[in-house]
Amino acid sequence: MQYKGVLWTVSLLVFSLAAYLASPTQNSLKSTMSAPISASITRSVTKKVFAVETPEGVGAMVRRSIGSGALRNLTPFLMLDHFHAKSGAFPDHPHRGQSTITYMIQGSSSHEDSVGHKGIIETGGVQWMVAGRGIMHSEIPLSGDGRPDPIGLQLWVNLPKQYKMVEPSYQELNASGIPTAYPEGPDGPVKVKVISGKSHGVESPVRPLGGCWYFHYIFSKDQVSVFQDLPAGWTAFIYILKGTLLVGRDSVPQEQFHTLVLSADQNETGILLKSGSADTEFMLAAAEPIDEPIVQYGPFVMNTQEEIMQTLRDYREGRNGFETAHTWKSKNAHE
């Protein structure tokens, strides 16, 4: 009787366990436990700014979002201009304390500076200039003679205090020199021009002073989703060049000429991106915030008011990087 009692008890336990595992609640639990858990936690849009087209330079038209009254501070980003310079120019002007990144989307632009550097940025090329302690610069978009209208982006990025007074330098890549990532494969519907940083296993040779990633996303099909990894806590934004874009878990498409500021929680590993049309294109930039005071006076960006006053004296008196400020004249702007 004792042996039969043990068998009966074991049979009852097995039956009870089978019934428990077959219950709807436990099936749901098993399904949840067996499903893969993704480590990809997406950022979201925290602010949206429309870039209104306004005159800038000499005869150029610019859509400015970062650096406008609506989006003044986005450390370390200082300014974003989407320029269309059919017959315009940005003649001789000074810089100190920041980097300027010029990316030609269409057409070409000549450039020249007071330390002897000059050349032409062609379609798809980038110029990453560190102004450092001081430089005079001239940018003349090239038009006419059957050339396509010069269209591009110029992004200003603040330099950390330790780099503000370095010697000016350049990193330049033509279109073929900018590596391309293909998240869905070379024949897939999306490609990423990796201007700086890393995207889907592809890394740019550009090495900024201070962390900064910069990508040009191009889709050829709508409703395509891609997840872009981003360093946690970095400031990030998107500027939509063409089409529409769905960002994060939002079901409302974002539209052309809008700058989208992204959240930057430490647990967010990147951003989920989905094309809303077959011609969606946008720029995505992320950079390490600079936790330092900032005082900006036009193209001069320093940490204190005293440093700005010193910069103005240096510029006026022609020293500390501005030795030729009042004698140098660019050839491209005066021909």
ZAMARGU-4260 file (C-alpha; in steps of 0.2 Angstrom, whole numbers, plus 5000, padded with zeros to 4 digits):
<rodrens>
0) 5000/5000/5000 | 5014/5012/5004 | 5022/5009/4986 | 5006/5012/4978 | 5003/5028/4988
5) 5020/5034/4981 | 5015/5031/4963 | 4998/5039/4966 | 5007/5055/4973 | 5020/5056/4959
10) 5006/5053/4946 | 4996/5067/4954 | 5011/5079/4953 | 5014/5076/4935 | 4996/5078/4930
15) 4995/5095/4940 | 5012/5101/4932 | 5005/5097/4915 | 4989/5106/4918 | 4998/5121/4925
20) 5010/5122/4910 | 4995/5120/4898 | 4986/5135/4906 | 4984/5151/4896 | 4994/5161/4910
25) 5009/5150/4909 | 5009/5148/4890 | 5010/5167/4890 | 5024/5167/4903 | 5033/5153/4892
30) 5031/5164/4877 | 5038/5179/4885 | 5053/5170/4892 | 5057/5162/4876 | 5056/5178/4865
35) 5072/5186/4861 | 5075/5202/4872 | 5082/5216/4861 | 5096/5227/4869 | 5091/5241/4857
40) 5082/5255/4866 | 5077/5269/4855 | 5078/5288/4858 | 5063/5299/4854 | 5060/5317/4847
45) 5060/5330/4861 | 5059/5345/4850 | 5055/5350/4832 | 5061/5366/4823 | 5057/5371/4806
50) 5071/5379/4797 | 5064/5395/4788 | 5074/5401/4772 | 5082/5418/4775 | 5096/5428/4766
55) 5114/5425/4772 | 5131/5430/4766 | 5131/5439/4749 | 5116/5433/4739 | 5114/5416/4747
60) 5099/5408/4754 | 5100/5398/4770 | 5089/5387/4781 | 5095/5389/4799 | 5089/5379/4813
65) 5102/5376/4826 | 5109/5393/4830 | 5092/5402/4828 | 5081/5409/4841 | 5070/5393/4841
70) 5085/5382/4845 | 5100/5392/4852 | 5108/5380/4863 | 5112/5362/4858 | 5129/5358/4865
75) 5141/5355/4857 | 5132/5360/4841 | 5132/5379/4838 | 5124/5381/4820 | 5117/5371/4806
80) 5114/5380/4789 | 5106/5371/4774 | 5112/5383/4761 | 5106/5386/4743 | 5119/5398/4735
85) 5114/5399/4716 | 5122/5415/4714 | 5128/5419/4732 | 5144/5418/4742 | 5152/5418/4759
90) 5167/5429/4757 | 5182/5433/4769 | 5177/5430/4787 | 5186/5425/4803 | 5184/5410/4815
95) 5190/5405/4832 | 5186/5391/4844 | 5175/5380/4834 | 5175/5367/4820 | 5165/5370/4804
100) 5160/5355/4793 | 5154/5359/4775 | 5146/5344/4766 | 5141/5347/4748 | 5124/5338/4743
105) 5124/5345/4726 | 5136/5356/4715 | 5153/5362/4721 | 5161/5376/4732 | 5178/5384/4732
110) 5187/5388/4748 | 5202/5397/4753 | 5210/5403/4769 | 5223/5414/4776 | 5236/5400/4780
115) 5237/5395/4762 | 5224/5381/4761 | 5213/5381/4746 | 5203/5369/4735 | 5185/5364/4729
120) 5173/5353/4738 | 5163/5344/4725 | 5146/5335/4726 | 5146/5322/4740 | 5163/5329/4747
125) 5166/5335/4765 | 5178/5348/4773 | 5181/5346/4791 | 5190/5362/4797 | 5196/5365/4814
130) 5197/5384/4816 | 5207/5383/4832 | 5216/5399/4838 | 5211/5409/4822 | 5209/5409/4804
135) 5202/5419/4789 | 5191/5409/4778 | 5182/5412/4761 | 5169/5400/4754 | 5162/5403/4736
140) 5149/5391/4729 | 5152/5389/4711 | 5137/5391/4699 | 5134/5395/4681 | 5141/5387/4665
145) 5129/5372/4666 | 5134/5368/4684 | 5120/5362/4696 | 5115/5374/4710 | 5127/5373/4725
150) 5117/5365/4739 | 5125/5359/4755 | 5125/5359/4774 | 5137/5368/4786 | 5138/5363/4804
155) 5147/5372/4817 | 5153/5361/4832 | 5161/5369/4848 | 5178/5364/4853 | 5182/5359/4871
160) 5193/5372/4880 | 5209/5362/4878 | 5207/5363/4859 | 5201/5381/4857 | 5219/5388/4853
165) 5226/5374/4843 | 5233/5377/4826 | 5220/5377/4812 | 5219/5360/4803 | 5208/5351/4789
170) 5202/5334/4786 | 5194/5333/4768 | 5186/5318/4759 | 5179/5318/4741 | 5163/5308/4738
175) 5172/5292/4735 | 5183/5294/4750 | 5168/5294/4762 | 5164/5276/4767 | 5146/5269/4764
180) 5137/5257/4775 | 5123/5246/4769 | 5112/5241/4783 | 5101/5229/4772 | 5116/5224/4761
185) 5123/5233/4745 | 5107/5230/4735 | 5096/5235/4749 | 5085/5250/4750 | 5095/5261/4762
190) 5113/5267/4762 | 5123/5278/4775 | 5137/5290/4770 | 5148/5289/4786 | 5155/5306/4786
195) 5162/5303/4804 | 5159/5290/4817 | 5153/5272/4815 | 5137/5265/4807 | 5133/5247/4804
200) 5151/5241/4805 | 5158/5255/4794 | 5169/5268/4801 | 5175/5285/4794 | 5193/5290/4794
205) 5189/5307/4800 | 5195/5310/4818 | 5186/5325/4826 | 5193/5335/4841 | 5180/5329/4853
210) 5168/5315/4849 | 5156/5318/4834 | 5147/5306/4823 | 5139/5313/4807 | 5129/5302/4794
215) 5119/5305/4778 | 5105/5292/4777 | 5097/5289/4760 | 5082/5278/4757 | 5075/5271/4740
220) 5060/5263/4747 | 5046/5268/4760 | 5042/5259/4776 | 5060/5253/4779 | 5066/5252/4797
225) 5084/5254/4803 | 5092/5255/4820 | 5107/5267/4822 | 5118/5264/4837 | 5123/5280/4846
230) 5134/5283/4861 | 5123/5285/4877 | 5121/5302/4883 | 5127/5311/4868 | 5118/5326/4861
235) 5109/5320/4844 | 5098/5328/4831 | 5091/5324/4814 | 5089/5336/4799 | 5077/5330/4785
240) 5082/5334/4768 | 5069/5325/4758 | 5053/5315/4760 | 5046/5310/4777 | 5053/5300/4792
245) 5046/5291/4807 | 5057/5292/4822 | 5058/5281/4837 | 5041/5273/4841 | 5031/5288/4835
250) 5018/5284/4821 | 5017/5302/4815 | 5029/5306/4800 | 5041/5320/4802 | 5043/5332/4787
255) 5056/5340/4776 | 5067/5355/4783 | 5063/5350/4801 | 5077/5348/4814 | 5073/5335/4827
260) 5081/5335/4843 | 5083/5318/4851 | 5082/5312/4869 | 5098/5307/4877 | 5094/5296/4892
265) 5109/5285/4898 | 5099/5269/4894 | 5095/5273/4876 | 5107/5264/4864 | 5102/5272/4848
270) 5088/5278/4837 | 5075/5268/4827 | 5072/5276/4810 | 5059/5272/4797 | 5057/5280/4780
275) 5040/5287/4776 | 5042/5289/4758 | 5053/5282/4744 | 5064/5297/4743 | 5068/5300/4762
280) 5085/5308/4765 | 5091/5315/4781 | 5107/5320/4791 | 5110/5312/4808 | 5123/5320/4820
285) 5128/5315/4838 | 5142/5322/4848 | 5148/5322/4866 | 5141/5337/4876 | 5154/5350/4882
290) 5150/5354/4900 | 5159/5371/4900 | 5153/5389/4899 | 5151/5395/4882 | 5151/5413/4876
295) 5149/5416/4857 | 5151/5432/4847 | 5147/5428/4829 | 5161/5417/4823 | 5171/5418/4839
300) 5167/5405/4852 | 5176/5404/4869 | 5172/5400/4887 | 5172/5418/4895 | 5167/5435/4891
305) 5185/5440/4894 | 5191/5428/4881 | 5179/5435/4868 | 5186/5452/4872 | 5204/5446/4870
310) 5199/5438/4853 | 5192/5454/4847 | 5208/5463/4852 | 5218/5449/4843 | 5208/5451/4828
315) 5209/5470/4828 | 5228/5470/4831 | 5232/5456/4820 | 5240/5443/4832 | 5237/5426/4839
320) 5231/5418/4823 | 5225/5434/4815 | 5242/5440/4809 | 5235/5443/4791 | 5217/5447/4796
325) 5219/5464/4788 | 5231/5461/4774 | 5225/5444/4767 | 5212/5444/4753 | 5205/5428/4745
330) 5207/5426/4727 | 5191/5416/4724 | 5181/5430/4732 | 5189/5444/4723 | 5191/5438/4705
</rodrens>
